[in-house]
């Protein structure tokens, strides 16, 4: 990043006031009567009603449209472990996206925990405050245990977006890319470079969408994760295959799909040449992908390519998922975000990319045309239809799978954030 861009980023976060979020009032406060209702003595009445029935918190407070964005700062974007306080700009940024795209209020919480159990205990004790919890930027493998424990202990949705948000968007784009390539997900041989939180979640969700675990070759820093290794944690062990392949060079030979969730420039042009016809390459390391799009396109004219960057086609962007997934979960008061809801989000995103692009999207990106194909396999983040399509699919899946405490919302379909509760 140039010095000018660095300064622009710092100015954006510091001026005219520090930070990116503020708190707004939702009730009038212009008279003594208003203040007596807002606080003492009027506030006693909703307190009594909530004490009688905790569900009344959704009626008399903002709990139902409030998400906690929580991190320990151990895996901040591409920056690594900078600690809880340094993660605060990212957590505030997550809150901006929740509000902008889905009308959801949020509060960021940065936890200085000495152990995963301390983190779990802290979050569990404050969980009743929120309608949902978005875990963010927590390193693997601790993030798996933290999420699992909190899902079990909390009666509200707990969602580690670095895992599942990336997985949902990746799976949606992957299903479309494979279809364009004339291949079926159940037959595709998949190489995944990286074995962290996002990689494990991506491969698990692809299996839920039809991929075969025996067709997946996952690699960590030591090479292919195979059944002969004795250094695997339980999460990597799920993808240990019976194979003689040991390196990326070995695994990439004849592969249909490459998913990179690792680091820059780790897929060479020579390795790309070894892949099967119409290879699907998701090079998602950001900002520098596993192979640069210019290099990939110069190497293979049949490659279908996605990255994590906004300046190239087919951006794998979590904002396509988490705001709308939480919107759907909150609207039916789901107790969790389960596999059925994730798969529903995948198919909603997949199907939207196949629909004609609206003029609104063309104007937002200053382009004349855009249609489903090699350069457009994932919806654009500024497509306003995402709010309804993904949220409604998630809400319906929650109802159908039995984790919803409210029926499918009567106010669907949604056309703008003004349509939603608290928007």
C-alpha positions as CSV (number, residue, x, y, z in Angstrom):
1,X,0.0,0.0,0.0
2,X,1.4,3.4,-0.9
3,X,2.0,6.1,1.7
4,X,-1.0,8.1,0.4
5,X,-3.3,5.1,0.7
6,X,-2.1,4.3,4.2
7,X,-2.8,7.9,5.2
8,X,-6.2,7.8,3.6
9,X,-7.1,4.7,5.6
10,X,-5.9,6.3,8.8
11,X,-7.8,9.5,8.0
12,X,-11.0,7.5,7.2
13,X,-10.9,5.8,10.6
14,X,-10.0,9.0,12.6
15,X,-11.9,11.8,11.0
16,X,-14.2,13.6,11.7
17,X,-14.6,11.5,14.8
18,X,-12.7,8.3,15.7
19,X,-14.2,5.0,14.8
20,X,-16.8,3.8,12.3
21,X,-19.9,3.2,14.5
22,X,-22.1,5.2,16.8
23,X,-25.3,4.5,18.9
24,X,-28.6,6.0,17.9
25,X,-31.8,6.6,19.8
26,X,-35.0,4.8,18.7
27,X,-37.4,6.5,21.0
28,X,-38.3,10.2,21.6
29,X,-36.4,11.9,24.5
30,X,-37.6,15.5,24.2
31,X,-39.7,15.7,27.4
32,X,-39.6,14.8,31.1
33,X,-42.3,12.3,30.3
34,X,-40.1,10.6,27.7
35,X,-37.2,10.3,30.1
36,X,-39.5,8.9,32.9
37,X,-40.6,6.2,30.4
38,X,-37.0,5.5,29.1
39,X,-35.6,5.2,32.6
40,X,-37.0,5.3,36.1
41,X,-39.8,4.7,36.9
42,X,-41.1,3.5,33.4
43,X,-38.2,1.1,32.7
44,X,-39.4,-1.1,35.6
45,X,-42.4,-2.4,33.7
46,X,-40.4,-4.2,30.9
47,X,-37.9,-5.4,33.5
48,X,-40.8,-7.2,35.3
49,X,-42.1,-8.6,32.1
50,X,-38.7,-10.0,31.1
51,X,-38.3,-11.5,34.6
52,X,-41.7,-13.3,34.1
53,X,-40.6,-14.6,30.6
54,X,-37.1,-14.1,29.2
55,X,-38.6,-14.2,25.6
56,X,-40.0,-10.8,26.4
57,X,-36.5,-9.4,26.0
58,X,-37.1,-9.7,22.2
59,X,-40.3,-7.5,22.6
60,X,-39.0,-4.8,24.9
61,X,-35.3,-4.5,24.1
62,X,-33.1,-4.5,21.0
63,X,-31.8,-8.0,21.6
64,X,-33.5,-9.5,18.6
65,X,-31.6,-7.3,16.1
66,X,-28.3,-7.2,17.9
67,X,-25.2,-9.2,17.1
68,X,-21.9,-9.3,19.1
69,X,-18.8,-9.3,16.9
70,X,-16.2,-11.0,19.1
71,X,-12.5,-11.7,18.7
72,X,-9.3,-12.3,20.6
73,X,-7.2,-10.8,17.8
74,X,-5.2,-14.0,17.3
75,X,-5.7,-14.1,13.5
76,X,-6.5,-10.6,12.2
77,X,-7.1,-10.6,8.5
78,X,-3.7,-11.2,6.9
79,X,-1.9,-9.7,9.8
80,X,-1.7,-12.6,12.2
81,X,-1.8,-12.3,16.0
82,X,-1.7,-8.6,16.9
83,X,-3.8,-9.0,20.1
84,X,-7.4,-8.1,21.0
85,X,-7.2,-4.3,20.9
86,X,-5.6,-4.2,17.5
87,X,-8.5,-6.2,16.1
88,X,-11.0,-3.5,17.1
89,X,-11.0,-1.7,13.7
90,X,-11.8,-5.0,11.9
91,X,-14.6,-5.8,14.4
92,X,-16.0,-2.3,13.9
93,X,-15.8,-2.8,10.2
94,X,-17.8,-6.0,10.5
95,X,-20.4,-4.0,12.3
96,X,-20.5,-1.5,9.5
97,X,-21.2,-4.3,7.0
98,X,-23.9,-5.8,9.2
99,X,-25.7,-2.5,9.4
100,X,-25.2,-1.5,5.7
101,X,-26.2,-4.7,4.1
102,X,-28.8,-6.2,6.5
103,X,-29.9,-3.5,8.9
104,X,-28.4,-5.4,11.9
105,X,-27.1,-3.6,14.9
106,X,-23.8,-4.8,16.4
107,X,-21.4,-4.2,19.2
108,X,-17.7,-5.3,18.9
109,X,-16.1,-7.1,21.9
110,X,-12.4,-7.8,22.0
111,X,-11.4,-10.3,24.7
112,X,-8.0,-10.7,26.3
113,X,-8.3,-14.3,27.3
114,X,-5.4,-16.4,28.6
115,X,-6.8,-19.6,27.2
116,X,-9.6,-20.9,24.8
117,X,-11.6,-21.9,27.9
118,X,-11.3,-18.5,29.4
119,X,-12.6,-17.0,26.1
120,X,-15.5,-19.5,26.0
121,X,-16.4,-18.8,29.6
122,X,-16.4,-15.0,29.0
123,X,-18.6,-15.2,25.9
124,X,-21.0,-17.7,27.5
125,X,-21.6,-15.5,30.5
126,X,-22.7,-12.5,28.3
127,X,-24.5,-14.4,25.6
128,X,-28.0,-13.6,26.8
129,X,-27.4,-10.0,25.9
130,X,-27.4,-10.7,22.1
131,X,-29.6,-12.1,19.4
132,X,-26.5,-13.7,17.8
133,X,-22.7,-14.0,18.1
134,X,-20.3,-13.5,15.2
135,X,-16.9,-14.9,16.1
136,X,-14.1,-13.4,14.1
137,X,-10.3,-13.6,13.5
138,X,-9.6,-16.4,16.0
139,X,-6.7,-18.7,15.0
140,X,-7.0,-22.4,14.3
141,X,-7.3,-25.0,15.8
142,X,-8.6,-23.1,18.9
143,X,-11.4,-21.5,16.8
144,X,-13.0,-25.0,16.3
145,X,-13.2,-25.8,19.9
146,X,-14.4,-22.3,20.9
147,X,-17.2,-22.3,18.3
148,X,-18.3,-25.9,19.2
149,X,-18.4,-25.2,22.9
150,X,-20.4,-21.9,22.5
151,X,-22.9,-23.5,20.1
152,X,-23.6,-26.1,22.7
153,X,-23.8,-23.6,25.6
154,X,-25.7,-20.8,24.0
155,X,-29.4,-20.7,22.9
156,X,-28.6,-18.1,20.1
157,X,-26.8,-18.5,16.8
158,X,-23.0,-18.6,17.1
159,X,-21.1,-18.4,13.8
160,X,-17.4,-18.2,13.1
161,X,-17.4,-16.3,9.9
162,X,-13.8,-16.9,9.0
163,X,-14.8,-20.6,8.7
164,X,-18.4,-20.7,7.5
165,X,-18.7,-17.4,5.6
166,X,-15.8,-18.2,3.4
167,X,-17.0,-21.7,3.0
168,X,-20.5,-20.7,1.9
169,X,-19.4,-18.2,-0.7
170,X,-16.7,-20.6,-2.0
171,X,-19.2,-23.5,-2.3
172,X,-21.7,-21.3,-4.2
173,X,-19.0,-20.1,-6.7
174,X,-17.6,-23.6,-6.9
175,X,-20.9,-25.3,-7.9
176,X,-21.4,-22.7,-10.6
177,X,-17.8,-22.9,-11.9
178,X,-18.0,-26.7,-12.1
179,X,-21.2,-26.5,-14.0
180,X,-19.7,-24.1,-16.5
181,X,-16.7,-26.5,-16.8
182,X,-19.1,-29.3,-17.5
183,X,-18.2,-31.2,-14.4
184,X,-20.1,-32.6,-11.4
185,X,-19.1,-31.8,-7.8
186,X,-19.4,-35.5,-6.8
187,X,-16.8,-36.4,-9.5
188,X,-14.4,-33.5,-9.1
189,X,-10.9,-34.1,-7.7
190,X,-10.2,-31.2,-5.4
191,X,-6.8,-29.9,-4.1
192,X,-7.0,-27.6,-1.1
193,X,-3.8,-25.8,-0.2
194,X,-4.1,-24.8,3.4
195,X,-5.5,-26.6,6.4
196,X,-6.7,-23.8,8.7
197,X,-10.2,-22.8,9.8
198,X,-11.4,-21.6,6.4
199,X,-9.9,-24.5,4.5
200,X,-11.4,-27.1,6.8
201,X,-14.8,-25.4,6.7
202,X,-14.7,-25.1,3.0
203,X,-14.0,-28.7,2.4
204,X,-16.6,-29.8,5.0
205,X,-19.3,-27.7,3.3
206,X,-18.3,-28.9,-0.2
207,X,-18.9,-32.5,1.1
208,X,-22.3,-31.4,2.4
209,X,-23.0,-30.1,-1.2
210,X,-22.0,-33.4,-2.8
211,X,-18.3,-33.6,-3.0
212,X,-16.6,-36.9,-2.0
213,X,-14.1,-36.8,0.8
214,X,-12.0,-39.4,-0.9
215,X,-11.6,-36.9,-3.9
216,X,-10.2,-34.2,-1.7
217,X,-6.4,-33.7,-1.2
218,X,-5.7,-31.2,1.5
219,X,-2.2,-29.9,2.1
220,X,-0.6,-28.1,5.1
221,X,3.0,-26.9,5.5
222,X,4.3,-30.5,5.6
223,X,2.5,-31.6,2.4
224,X,-0.4,-33.8,1.6
225,X,-2.5,-34.8,4.6
226,X,-2.6,-38.6,4.3
227,X,-3.5,-41.5,6.5
228,X,0.1,-42.4,7.2
229,X,0.8,-39.1,9.1
230,X,0.8,-39.2,12.9
231,X,1.0,-35.4,13.4
232,X,-2.6,-34.5,12.6
233,X,-5.1,-32.8,14.9
234,X,-8.7,-34.1,14.7
235,X,-9.7,-31.5,12.2
236,X,-7.0,-32.2,9.7
237,X,-7.5,-36.0,10.3
238,X,-11.0,-35.7,8.8
239,X,-9.3,-35.2,5.4
240,X,-6.5,-37.7,5.6
241,X,-6.6,-39.8,2.5
242,X,-5.1,-43.1,1.4
243,X,-2.7,-41.9,-1.2
244,X,1.0,-42.0,-2.3
245,X,0.9,-38.3,-3.2
246,X,3.0,-36.2,-0.9
247,X,3.5,-32.8,-2.5
248,X,1.5,-30.1,-4.3
249,X,3.2,-31.2,-7.5
250,X,1.9,-34.7,-6.9
251,X,-1.6,-33.7,-5.8
252,X,-2.2,-31.2,-8.6
253,X,-1.7,-33.7,-11.4
254,X,-5.0,-34.0,-13.2
255,X,-6.9,-32.1,-10.5
256,X,-10.2,-30.4,-11.5
257,X,-10.2,-27.9,-8.7
258,X,-7.6,-25.9,-6.7
259,X,-8.7,-24.1,-3.6
260,X,-6.0,-21.9,-2.1
261,X,-6.4,-20.6,1.5
262,X,-2.7,-20.4,2.3
263,X,-0.3,-17.7,1.0
264,X,0.9,-15.8,-2.0
265,X,2.4,-17.3,-5.2
266,X,2.3,-20.9,-4.0
267,X,0.7,-22.2,-7.2
268,X,3.1,-22.0,-10.1
269,X,2.2,-21.8,-13.8
270,X,3.8,-25.2,-14.2
271,X,1.5,-26.7,-11.6
272,X,-1.5,-25.0,-13.2
273,X,-0.6,-26.6,-16.5
274,X,-0.8,-30.1,-14.8
275,X,-4.5,-29.6,-14.0
276,X,-7.4,-31.2,-16.0
277,X,-9.2,-29.4,-18.8
278,X,-11.3,-26.4,-17.7
279,X,-9.6,-26.1,-14.3
280,X,-11.3,-24.3,-11.5
281,X,-8.9,-22.2,-9.4
282,X,-10.0,-20.3,-6.3
283,X,-6.8,-18.5,-5.2
284,X,-8.1,-16.8,-2.1
285,X,-5.0,-15.6,-0.3
286,X,-5.5,-11.9,0.2
287,X,-4.2,-9.4,-0.9
288,X,-1.7,-11.6,-2.9
289,X,-3.3,-14.8,-4.2
290,X,-1.7,-18.2,-4.7
291,X,-1.4,-17.3,-8.4
292,X,-1.9,-13.9,-9.8
293,X,-4.9,-13.7,-12.2
294,X,-2.8,-12.3,-15.0
295,X,-0.4,-15.2,-14.7
296,X,-3.1,-17.8,-14.5
297,X,-5.0,-16.4,-17.5
298,X,-1.7,-16.3,-19.5
299,X,-0.9,-19.8,-18.6
300,X,-4.4,-21.4,-19.3
301,X,-7.1,-19.9,-21.5
302,X,-9.6,-22.4,-20.1
303,X,-9.1,-21.6,-16.4
304,X,-12.1,-20.5,-14.3
305,X,-10.6,-18.2,-11.7
306,X,-11.8,-16.6,-8.4
307,X,-9.8,-14.6,-5.9
308,X,-10.4,-12.7,-2.7
309,X,-9.7,-9.4,-4.5
310,X,-12.2,-6.8,-5.6
311,X,-10.2,-5.7,-8.6
312,X,-10.6,-9.0,-10.4
313,X,-13.8,-10.9,-11.4
314,X,-15.3,-13.5,-9.1
315,X,-14.4,-12.1,-5.7
316,X,-14.9,-14.6,-2.9
317,X,-16.2,-12.0,-0.4
318,X,-17.8,-12.9,3.0
319,X,-20.1,-9.9,2.8
320,X,-22.1,-12.0,0.3
321,X,-23.0,-14.3,3.3
322,X,-22.8,-13.3,6.9
323,X,-25.1,-10.2,7.0
324,X,-27.9,-12.1,5.2
325,X,-27.3,-15.4,7.1
326,X,-27.7,-13.6,10.4
327,X,-30.7,-11.6,9.1
328,X,-32.5,-14.9,8.3
329,X,-31.5,-16.5,11.6
330,X,-32.6,-13.5,13.6
331,X,-35.9,-13.1,11.8
332,X,-37.0,-16.6,12.9
333,X,-35.2,-16.4,16.2
334,X,-33.1,-19.5,15.4
335,X,-31.2,-21.1,18.2
336,X,-28.3,-21.9,15.9
337,X,-27.0,-21.7,12.4
338,X,-26.9,-25.4,11.3
339,X,-25.7,-27.2,8.2
340,X,-29.1,-27.0,6.5
341,X,-29.1,-23.2,6.8
342,X,-25.5,-23.0,5.4
343,X,-26.4,-25.2,2.4
344,X,-29.5,-23.1,1.8
345,X,-27.3,-20.0,1.7
346,X,-25.0,-21.7,-0.8
347,X,-27.8,-22.5,-3.2
348,X,-29.4,-19.1,-2.9
349,X,-26.1,-17.4,-3.9
350,X,-25.5,-20.0,-6.6
351,X,-29.0,-19.4,-8.1
352,X,-28.8,-15.6,-7.9
353,X,-25.6,-15.6,-10.0
354,X,-27.6,-17.3,-12.8
355,X,-30.2,-14.6,-13.0
356,X,-30.0,-11.5,-15.2
357,X,-27.9,-8.8,-13.6
358,X,-29.9,-5.7,-12.7
359,X,-29.1,-2.2,-14.0
360,X,-28.5,-1.2,-10.4
361,X,-25.5,-3.6,-10.3
362,X,-24.2,-2.5,-13.7
363,X,-24.4,1.2,-12.5
364,X,-22.7,0.4,-9.2
365,X,-19.7,-1.2,-10.9
366,X,-19.7,1.2,-13.9
367,X,-20.0,-1.6,-16.5
368,X,-22.2,-2.1,-19.5
369,X,-23.0,-5.8,-19.2
370,X,-22.4,-8.8,-16.9
371,X,-23.8,-12.3,-17.3
372,X,-23.4,-15.7,-15.8
373,X,-20.2,-17.4,-17.1
374,X,-16.5,-17.8,-16.5
375,X,-16.2,-14.2,-15.4
376,X,-19.3,-14.1,-13.2
377,X,-19.9,-17.1,-11.0
378,X,-20.7,-15.3,-7.7
379,X,-23.2,-12.5,-7.2
380,X,-21.8,-8.9,-6.9
381,X,-21.7,-7.7,-3.2
382,X,-23.8,-4.6,-4.1
383,X,-26.6,-6.6,-5.6
384,X,-29.6,-5.6,-3.4
385,X,-31.4,-8.9,-4.1
386,X,-29.0,-10.7,-1.8
387,X,-30.9,-9.3,1.2
388,X,-34.1,-11.2,0.3
389,X,-32.7,-14.2,-1.5
390,X,-30.2,-15.4,1.0
391,X,-32.1,-14.2,4.2
392,X,-35.3,-15.9,3.1
393,X,-33.5,-19.1,2.2
394,X,-31.8,-19.3,5.5
395,X,-35.0,-18.4,7.5
396,X,-36.9,-21.1,5.6
397,X,-34.2,-23.7,6.3
398,X,-34.2,-22.8,10.0
399,X,-37.9,-23.4,10.1
400,X,-37.8,-26.6,8.1
401,X,-34.9,-28.0,10.2
402,X,-36.6,-27.2,13.5
403,X,-34.2,-24.7,15.0
404,X,-36.5,-21.6,14.6
405,X,-38.6,-20.3,17.5
406,X,-40.7,-18.1,15.2
407,X,-42.6,-18.9,11.9
408,X,-41.3,-17.8,8.5
409,X,-41.6,-13.9,8.6
410,X,-44.7,-12.3,7.1
411,X,-42.7,-9.3,6.1
412,X,-40.7,-11.3,3.6
413,X,-39.7,-10.7,0.7
414,X,-37.3,-8.0,1.7
415,X,-36.4,-5.2,-0.8
416,X,-34.2,-3.0,1.4
417,X,-32.8,-2.7,4.9
418,X,-35.7,-0.4,5.7
419,X,-38.0,-3.4,5.4
420,X,-36.3,-5.3,8.2
421,X,-36.8,-5.1,11.9
422,X,-34.5,-2.4,13.2
423,X,-33.5,-1.2,9.8
